Amino acid sequence: MLLSQLLHVHGIDSVVLERKTKDYVLGRIRAGVLEQVFVDLMAQAGVADRLHAEGFEHNGTLIAYEDDSFRVDFRAQTGTPVVVYGQTEVTRDLYAAREAAGGNLIFNTEDVAIHGAETDAPYVTFTVDGQEQRIDADFVAGCDGFHGISRQTIPLNIRREYEKIYPFGWLGILSETPPVHHELIYASSARGFALCSMRNENLSRYYIQCSLSDSPEDWTDAAFWTELKRRIPAQFADSLVTGPSVEKSIAPLRSFVTEPMRWGRLFLCGDAAHIVPPTGAKGLNTAASDVHYLLNALRDYYENGSDQGIDAYSQNALARIWKAERFSWWFTSLLHRFPYQSEFDLKMQRAEIDFLRSNDAAQKAMAENYVGLPY
């Protein structure tokens, strides 16, 4: 949706195929910590007015270990905040903009297949309401997620995949309660990781590390709140406002990258090409960085008749992706409990947190990565 809107701004036509309905997409609960470069892309797309009006600037974050905590000041370290604005709201704004511009959005598509990606005349076939349709295009952008068909279209002898599966998940709940703190709290404890996040002043999002064998039904709301309080410092546990969950789910954690991100005239964007653990909120932001590189590549092609941008797309996108993967892997390793950790490993983990607390250069490096590396 973001790529389509940006292409429209620059006079380039596109068609968006959605597997589900608009209501289904807007009903999904997703993260919403936006890097400044993402906010800038939204402004470039002409859809940042509500984001600026309703988004919450966060100038830092709290890191907690057992009952102790310290703050990493993003504004002081980088001059840049992050903005909390839900991914659902981002999508809502983009739908409104594409519809207002008469954008070609096709919902409930099935049996999607990409043909001729390695040629100069790719096309996509799909069915809607049992009727087969075909779109001929100059290029195909595979923005269809980890389980989509775009990555699978690239032959196995061309693509190489790198993956790390983490031995735990995140149990998350959404509650219509005020957040426990005006900034995010990333907490490490002997009982496991916890995150206190928010969507707005009356909507909070909380997570706790859980077993991969757990299911949301295993956790009552009361059990979740009790466990969360055990994992965050007492000053926050004592002021935590609890309430019924309006959404509860478990997300497994993985790091994943496929290379290359381009095959002929097919380009992979976002989760189709890479996954990060949610620690550090890089998933949506890495998808946006792909959009940035692909937009510039396509503009170079249409405006200057040059293949240079599309030829360099995969290399340019992956250079930033691997840095985001490194940060998400590091931040996840810093704060979670792993089943195979020795006493030495735990001491090293604590020393790393203490170093982050006491070292300005370490905080600057973390802040630079958290607010988003430049494109």
N, C-alpha and C positions, 0 to 999 in steps of 0.2 A: 504494500500500500504506500509506504514512504517512497520507494523507488518510482512507482507509477506517478505519484503526485509531483515529484521532483522532475521527472521526464516531461510531464505536462507543462510545468513552469518554463521549460526550455524548448517547448514546441515539438516534442517527440511523442508520438502516439504509442499507447500500450494497451494491452488487455490483461485484466487480472482474473485468474481462475481460482475460485474458492471451493474447497471440498465440502464445506458445511454452509449453513445459513448465516446471515448477518447476526441474527439474535444469538445463535450458538457462539459465534466468535466473541461477541460482546459480553457473553455470560461467563467467560473464562477468567479466573482470577490469576493475575500474573504480577510479577515484581514491577517496581516503578522508581528505581533510582537512576536518574539520567545524568550522564556526563555532559559537561558544557558543550562539547562538540556535537553531541546529539541534539541539544537544545538549539544550537546554531543551525543544524540541518532542518529542524522543524520550522525555524524562522525563514530559512531559504525556501522552504516548501509553501510558505504562506499560511501555516497552520499553528502558530505559536501563541496566538492571542490568549486563549483560555489557559494554556500552560503557564504563561507569565502571570495571569491573574490569579490562578488557583494553586499553582505549584508552590512547594515549600522549599526554600533554599536551606540546605544544611551546610554549615561552615566547618563541621568536624564530626567526629564519631567517638564513642567511648569504647575502650577495650577493657574488659574485666577478666580478672583471674581470681577464682574463689570469691572472697569478700572485698577484694581490692580492685580499683579501677583507675584509669587515666584517660586523658582526652588527647586525640591527635587532631590538631587544628589545621584543617585544609586551607582555610583562607590565609592564615599566617604563613604556611609552608609553600603555597603555590599561587596565592592571590585569587583562587577559583573555588567556588562551592560546587556541590552537586545539587540537583533538584529532584525532590520527591514528587512524582506525578505518575499515577498508575498507568501501566501498559494498556489497560482497557480503555482509559481515557485518551491515550495517544491514538489508539485504533479508532475510537469514536470520532475524534477530530479529523482523522484521515478519511474515514468513510464520508463524513459530511462534505469535505472538500472535493473528493472525487465525484460524489453525486451532484454537487452544485455545478461542477464543471462538465457534467455529462459524461463522466468517465465510464468506460466499458468494463463493468464488473459482472461476472457470471458466477452464480452461486450453485451449490449442490451438484458440482461436477463429479463424475465417476469415470472409472476406466481411463484415466488420463495416461497418455503415452507420448513420448518425445521421439520424433523421427528425424533422421538426417542431420543430427547435431554436428556431425563431422564435415558436413557439406556447406555450401553457400546458400542453401535453401531449406533451412529447418522448418518443420511444422509440428503442430501438436494436435492430436485427436483426443476426443473425450465424448462422453454422453451426458445429456441433461434430460431428465424425464423419459429415458429410454431412447432418445434420438441422438444418433452419432453426429458430431460436429467436427470441423477441422479449421484450424487457424494457421495460415502461412505467415511467417515472420522473418525479419532479418536476424533476430537473436532471441534466445530463450533464457530467462532468468529463473533459476531453480530456487525458489524461496519457500519450499514445501516441507521444511523441517526434517528432523532426523529420520523419520519413518517414511518420507516421501519417495517418489520415484526418480527424482532428478539425479541424485548421487548414484543410484543403481544403474542409470543409463550409461554412465561412464564405464567402459570395459574394465574388468578386473586386472588385465595386464597393463592398464594405464594408471589406475589409481592405487594409492597406498594409504592405509589407515593406521592411525596411532591412537591407542586407547588405554585409559586407566580407569578401572572400576573401583570405587571406594566401598569399604565394607560396612556401610551404614547409610541411612537415609535421613531426611528431614521430615518430621511431622509438623505441619503448619496449621494454624487456625486463624480465621478472620473473626473479629468480634467488634460489635458496635460499642466500643468503650474508648475513652480517651487514652492516648499512648502514655506509657509510664515515664517517658522522657521525650524531650523535644528533638533529640537526635537519636540515631540508631545506637544500640548497645550490642556489641559482639562479646559474648561471655564464654570463657573456658572454665571448666570445673572438673573435679574428679568424677562427677556423674555424667559428664559429656557436655557438648556444646549447646548454647542457646543464643537466640537472636531476638531482640525486641525491636520491632520495626513499626511503621505506621503508613496509612494511606492519607488520612487527614486528621483533623482535630477530634473527630469522634469515631474513627475507624482504625483499628489497630491490627497488625499482623505479627504473630509470634511463632517462633519455631523452636523445636528441640531436636537434638540428634536422637535417632532411634534405631532399632534393629531393622535390618532389611526384611526380617520375617514378620514384623508387625503389620497390622492393617489399621486404618482409622477407627474401625469398629472396636478395636481392642482398647481404645482410649476414651474414657468418659471425659467430659469437659472438666469435671472436678479433678480427675487424675492428672490431666494436662496442666492445669493451673498449679497444682501442688508440686509437680515436678519442675515446672518453670521457676517457681519461687526458690527451689533448692539450688538452682544453677546460676542465679544472678545475685549480685551483692544485696545484703540485707536492706540497705537504704532504699533500693528500688523494689525489692520484694514486699516491703512493708507498705509502700504507696501504690502497688499495682491494683488497678481496678479490673475486676474480673466480670464475666458475663457469659451468656450463652454463645456458643460458636455459631456463626452463620455459614461457615464453610470449613471443612476439615479434610486434609489430604496428606499423603506421604509421597515425597519425591526422592527417588534414588539419585545418587551423585556419581557423575562420571566426568572425565576429561577425554575429549575426542577431537581429532583433527584428521581430515582427509586431504590428500594432495594428489594432483593439482586441483585448484578450484575453477579451472576452465578446461573444457574439452571442445575444440572447434568453436561453435557458436552457442554453446551452452555454458552458462556461468552459474556457479553455486553461490548462494548468499545465506548467511545466518546459520541456523541449526542444521540445514542440509549439509553444511561443510564442517561445522565444529560445534562442540558442546563444552561448556565450562561448569564446574560446580557453582552453586548460587552464592557461595561465600565471596563477597565483594561486588556482587551485582553486575557482572560483566556480560551476561547472555544477550540481553536486548541491545546493549551498547556495542558489542562486537558485530551484531547484525547490522547496526547502523553504520559502522565503519566500512563494512563490505559495500553497502549502498553508496557511500561516499566515493569509493574507488571505482565502482561500476558506473555510477553516474558520470564521473569525469571521463572515463574511458569511452562511453557511448557519445558523450558530447564531442569529444575529440574526433570520433569517427564521423558523426553527422555534420559537425560544423566545419571541420578542417579536412575531411576525407583521409584521416590518418588512422592506421591500425596500431599505432604505437601504444596507446592506452589499453586497448583490449589485449594486446600481446603481453603487456606487463601486469594485467589485472591480478592474476593469481599470485605472482611474486610480491606485489605491493600489499595485497590484502593479507597474505600469510605472514609477512614480516610483523605486522601489528598483532595479528591473531596469536602468534606464538608468545608474544610478550604478555598478552592478556591471559593466556593459558598458564604461563609461569606464575603470574600474580595470584590467580585463583587457586592454583595448586599450593603455593606457599601459604596463603592465608588459611586455606582449609587445613593444611598440615599443622599450622601454628595453633589452632584453636580446638581441634577435635581430639577425642580419645580413640585410638586405634586398638583393635584387639590384640595385636602382636607387640605392643610397646613394652620395652623393658624398663627397669628403674632408671637406667642410664638415659634412655630415650625421653622419659618424662622430665628428667633433670635438664636435658638439652632444650626441651620444649619450654620449660620455665625460664631458662637462661635467655632464650630467644625473645620471650615476652618482656623480660626485665631489660634486655638490651634495647628493645623498641621503646620502652618507657623512658629510658635514660639518655638515649642517643638522638640528638637532633637530626643528624644525617639519615638515620634509619627512619625516623618519622617523616622526613622530607621525601624519601624514596617511596614509602608507603602512600603518602598523600598524593604524590605525582601519579602513581598507578591507579589509585582509587578514583580520583577526579577525571582520569582519562588521559592517556598519552596523546600527543598531537598527531593528526593525520599526516 
